[in-house]
Amino acid sequence: MEIYLDNSATTKCFPEVAQTVAYMMQEEYGNPSSMHTKGIKAENAVRKASEIIADTLKVNSKDILYTSGGTESDNLAIIGTAMANYRSGRHIITTAIEHPAVLQCMKYLAAEGFEITYLGTDSTGRISLEELSRSIRPDTILVSIMAVNNEIGSIQPIDQAGDLIKKKNPNTIFHVDAVQGYGKIPIYPKRWKIDLLSVSGHKIHGPKGVGFLYINEKVKIKPIILGGGQQKNLRSGTENTVGVAGIGKAAELVFRNIEEDIERMYALRSYFINGLKELEGVTVNGAPERYGAPHVVSVSVAGVQKAESLLHALEERGIYVSAGSACASNKPAISATLQAIGLPKELLGSTIRFSFSVFTTKEELDITLDALKEIIPEMRKFRRR
């Protein structure tokens, strides 16, 4: 039996998404910029996907721009905004626990003369709104805060942050990396005053290599990919109609029963955490109850030297998990997120992440808990030798 609990790294495509992708590749393969019927049908497929996605966020479909995924969406949002607004200021605010797609952009901009303020977090991985308020200045052009942390699942108070930002400085642009949040928690850009929102297709049972960026029509942003001027001159290159149709279908299916699916995943998360608490020397990281996302459980195991050893021990039993986060590379490093929440040094290298999806079952979690009950004591014995 194969048990896949690494859904924050990537998800299995819905069968309907795979069918949509195959249909687009074989039937509606036209270039959406072409003026003939094939091109028009491809353009219509892109428009349909935009309408579906916009409806899930309650925004205008014209404000959806397609990218190659979450990393490009973050890069365009952050670097594009900085380059377009640097005359208004060079101060940017983010958090210490962002995804590398955000943190590396900040590092790049710092080298270009921008000043970056990194907000800290509490022990659950949540930022302080008071610290955010204190950090906003007249020259703050951008605030970038993730919706859900990809390693420990903490939900940031983005619903309150937008109001706070706009009251302190109405000209400050608010970007949210929603790669781990879209389809897992409610997100309302207009209501929450979010100007830019990044999403990736393969986190919601869609294809890899496609994502989107919601861009408020009033936001000034410069393109970082130049060429034929597609997508309102903001992202040149022939649209990935196959991927776009796939992410549109995935969004449609994810939001079809989203409230029930979220409640079911929360129930599974609580059940799994209660089982983990019965294991000696096991610490669950992140925010409790509804301050944590429904699909992520981060666990540190005392007495186990390397998370990779535990990962491979589970893999031998057909159980697939992640050592911290698989989003950066397959070469494990000490997690900045775990350091930011003050996790003891001896636990930094022994943390694994379980992440669920709509396909996850209680039976799979029972099997996983039983496996951990056997594996962890054996690994501790090995270490003592």
N, C-alpha and C positions, 0 to 999 in steps of 0.2 A: 504493500500500500504506500503510495506517494502522498506525503503531507507537505503542502507548500505554505509556509508561514513567513514569506519574505515579500509581501505585497507592497511594502513601501519602496522596495527596490524596483519592482516592476510587477505588472499584473498579467494574468492570462486574458487574452482577447475573448470577448463575448463571441459566440458562434455567429451571431447576426452581423457583428463587425467584420469578421473574417469574410463572410459572404458579400458584404458591401464592398470591401476592398477588392475582392476577386472580380466582382462585377465591374467596378470602375476601371480596373486594369485591362479587362478583356472587351468591354463594351463601350463605356463612355470615356475613352482614352484621349479625347481631344484636348488641345491647348485652350484654356479658358480665355486667352487673348485673341484667338482666331475668330473670324467673323462668320464662318460657315456654321452649319447645323451642329457638327460635332463639337465645335468650340462653345457654341451657345449652351449645349446640354451640359458640358463640363462646368461652365460658369454658373448654370442653374444649380448644379450639385453643391458648389461652393456657397452660393447664396442660401440654399436650404440649410446647410450646416450652420451658417452664421445665425440664421433665424432661430434654430433650435438652441444653440449655445446662449444667444442673447436672452432668450426666454427664461433660461435657467438662472440668469443673473439679474433679470428685469432691467436690461439696458438696451440701447439701440444696436441693431445688428450691424450697422455701418461702423460701429466702434470696435469691432472684433478684427484683429490683424493676426494672420497665421504665420507661425515661425517653425523652426525645426525642433522645438521642444522648450522645456522650462529654462534651460541654460541660456539659449538665445533670447527668450522673452525677458529674462532678468537683465541680460547685457544691454538689450535695446532700451529697456525701461530706465536703467540707471545711467549708463554712459550717454545714451541719446538725450536724456533729460539734462544731464550735467552740461553737455556741449551746447545745448540750445538755450540754457538759462544762466550761463556763467557770469554774464554781465550784471545779473541781479544779485549774485552772491556766490561764494565758493564753499559754503558750509553744508555738510550732509550728515544726517543722523541714521544710524542703523543699530543692530544689536550684536552682541558678542557671539551669538549662537546661530547666526545665519548659515545657509547653505553656501558651499564654496563658490557657486555661481554668482552669489551676491558679494561675498567677502573678497574674492579676487578682483571684482570690479572696483571695490573700494580701494584696494591696494593699488590698482592701476591709476585711479583718479588721484590718490594721495601723491603719487609720483608726478602727476601733472599739475600739482599745486593746490589741490582741493584739501580742505580740512575735514577730517572724518571724526565724528563722535560715536563711540561704541557704548551702547547702553548695557549695563549688567543685568543679571537676573537674580531671583531668589533661588532657594534650594529646589524648587519645583520646576524651574526653567521659565518662569514668567517675569516679564519686565515690570518695572514700576512706572505707572503713569505720571507720578510726581517727578521722577527723574526725567522722563520724556519732556514734561512741561518746562522744567528748568533748563533743558538743553536747547530748546527752540529759540532762535535769535532772529533779528531782522534780516540777516544775510543767509538764513537757512533756506536752501532752494529745494531740498528733497529729504523725505523721511522714508526709509525702506524697512519694513517689519514683516517677517513671515507670519502667516496665519497659524500654521502648525509646524512645530519642530520635527524634522525628519528623523531624528534619532530617538527622542524620548516622548514625542507626541504632545508636548505642552501646547495648549491653545493660548495664543496671545490675545490681549483685549483690543483687537483691531476695531471692534464695534464702537468702543469709546475713544480710541486713539484719533480717529478721523476728526471728530468734533473738537477735540482738544487742540489738534494741530491747526485747524482752520481758525479757531478763536485766537490762538497765539499769533499766527501769521497766515492770513488768508491766501497769500501767494505761494506758500510752501506746498509742493506736490507730494502726494501720499501714494507710495507704491507698496503693494502687498504681494509677496511671493506665496501664491496659494496652491503650489504644486501638491502639497500633502493635505491641503484643506478642501479643495474643490471636490464636491461630491461626498464629503465626509462630515462637514459641518455647514450650517447655513452661512451664506455670504451674500451681502447686498451692497454692491459698490455705491449706488446712488445714495441710499439711506445712510451709509456709513462714511460717506465723503472720501471714498477710495478713487484715486485718479487713474491708477495703473494696476493691473492685476495679471499675474503670470500663471499659466496653467500648462501641464504636460499631458499628452494623450495616453501614454503607456502606464500612467498611474490610475487610470479610470477604465481599464479593460479595453483601451483603444490601441492603435498601432504605435510603435516606436517611431521616432523621427518626425513627430508633428506636435505642435503645441499652439497656444494662442496668447496674445496679449490684448487685454481690454485697455483701450486708451480713451479716456474722457476727451470729447471733441474740443474742449477748451485748452487742453494741455499742449504746450509747445515742446516738440521733440524732434531731434535730428536723426536721420537714418544712419545706420552703421554698415549697411550693405547697399552698394550703389550699382546701378545698371539700367534696366529697361523701364523703371518707374512703376512697376506693378504695386498694387495695394496702396494707392494714393501717394506714391513716391516714398513710402515709409519703409518698404522692404522689397527691393527689386529681386527679380528671379521668377521664373514660371512657377505658379502656385502648385503645391503638392496636392493635386486634386484627389488622389487616392487616399492620402493621409487625412486630408480635410474631411472627406466624406466619412472616413472611419472614425475620426474624433467626434464628428457630429452625431453619428449613430451611437457611439459610446455614451455621449452626454445624454442623449434621449433615453437610453436604457437605464443609466445610473439614476436619473431623476424620476423615472417612472414610478418607483415605490420607495423614494428616498427616505421618507420619515420612518417607515417600517424597517428598512434595511439598517438605518442608523441605530434604531432601538435594539435591533437584534445583535448588532456588533457590540454595542455597549454591554448587553447582557453577557455575551461571550467574554468580553474583556474582564468584567467583574468576576465571572466564574473562574477564569484562568488565573487572575491575580489572587483570588482566595486560595486556589490550589497551590500556587507558588509560595504563598505565605506559610504553608505547612512544611516547606522544605527548609532544613537548617542552613543558616548562613546565606540565604538568598535575599537580596534587596531589590525592590521594585523602584525604579527611578521615574521622575516626572511628576506631573500634577495629578491630584486625586480626582476621582469621580468625573463630573462634567467639565472640569478644567483641563482634562486630558482628552485627546482625540479618541474616537471609538475603536480605532484599528491598530494602535501602536502600544506595545508593552516592552519596556526596556528593563533588563534584569542584570544585576551584577552578582557574581557568585564568589563568595569568600573561599579561599583555599584552592582556587583554580588559577593557575598561573597565566594561561593564555586563552582568550576567547576563541581563537581559531581551533584550538584542540577540542573544545566543547562543540563548536560548530560542526567539525568533521565527525565527531562521535555521533552526533544526531543524524548527520548525513548518511552514515553507515546504516542507519535504521530507516532511511527514506524520508527523513524530516529535514526540511530546508529552512534555515533561518539566516540571519545576518550578524556579523561581528560588528556591532555599532551601526554604521551606515555604509551601504554599498554604493552610495551616490557619488563619492569622490573618486575612488579607484579601488582596484582589488589588492592594493598594498596597504594593509592596516597601519594606522598611525594613532597616536594618542588623541582622543577626541577633545576638541576645543569646547564642545557643549558640555561634556562631562566634567571638564575642569571648571567651566563657568558656574556650574551648579554646586561646586565644592565637594564633589565625590572624593572620598578618601583615596589616597595615592595607590594603596594596595588593591583597589577595585577597578582602577582605570583600565587595566588591561584584561579584565575578566568580565566584560559586559557584552551581552548579546541582545539582539532585538528580534522580537516576534511581531509580525504584522499581518493582520487579517484582511479578508475581503468578503464579498457577498457569498463566495463559494465555501468559506470556512465553516466547519461543523463542530459541534460539541464532542462528537466521537473523536475527531482528530486531536482536539485539545486534551482529552483524557489519555489518549495514546502518548502524546507528547509529555504530559505530566508523569506518567508511569516511566517513560524513558529517562527523564531527568532524575527521578528517584533512584534509578539504578546507576546512571552514568556519573553523577556528581560525587557520590562517595568513593567510587572506583578511581576517579581522577585525583581526589584528595589523597588517597593511599599512594598513588603513583608519585605525587609530588613529595610526600614525606620520605620516600626512598631516596 
